[in-house]
Amino acid sequence: MQPLTQEEIRIILRAADSIIATGGRTLLSKILKGSREKKVLELELQSNPSYGLFHSITLDEIMKKIAEAFVVRPNQSAWLKCRDCWRAFCV
């Protein structure tokens, strides 16, 4: 897999903002895929600017991108990689 671009990291971060304290990697992947699953619609996540931006790749590939984007430290929150910042995120 190619290293993530800064744009892909921004897309993942934007999607993650909507689900802090309500969802994890699976829900995040469904936002990025553009899922019409009941939970996604109930939480109105289809209005997220990143919704569906990875529609052309599989959920498995999206999960790999999410895993690439996060650094997990034992007994701590995960941190999202960004060029200019690190952002805590529970995964």
GIDA-V829923 format. One record per backbone hydrogen bond with DSSP energy under -0.5 kcal/mol. CO is the residue of the C=O (numbers start at 0). NH is the residue of the N-H. If there is no record, write none. Layout:
co:CO nh:NH
co:CO nh:NH
This chain:
co:4 nh:8
co:5 nh:9
co:6 nh:10
co:7 nh:11
co:8 nh:12
co:9 nh:13
co:10 nh:14
co:11 nh:15
co:12 nh:16
co:13 nh:17
co:14 nh:17
co:15 nh:18
co:16 nh:19
co:18 nh:21
co:18 nh:22
co:23 nh:27
co:24 nh:28
co:25 nh:29
co:26 nh:30
co:27 nh:31
co:28 nh:32
co:29 nh:33
co:29 nh:34
co:30 nh:51
co:31 nh:53
co:36 nh:40
co:37 nh:41
co:38 nh:42
co:39 nh:44
co:40 nh:43
co:43 nh:46
co:44 nh:47
co:47 nh:50
co:49 nh:52
co:51 nh:54
co:53 nh:56
co:57 nh:61
co:58 nh:62
co:59 nh:63
co:60 nh:64
co:61 nh:65
co:62 nh:66
co:63 nh:67
co:64 nh:68
co:65 nh:69
co:68 nh:80
co:69 nh:71
co:70 nh:72
co:70 nh:78
co:72 nh:75
co:76 nh:72
co:77 nh:88
co:78 nh:70
co:79 nh:86
co:84 nh:81
co:86 nh:79
co:88 nh:77
co:88 nh:90
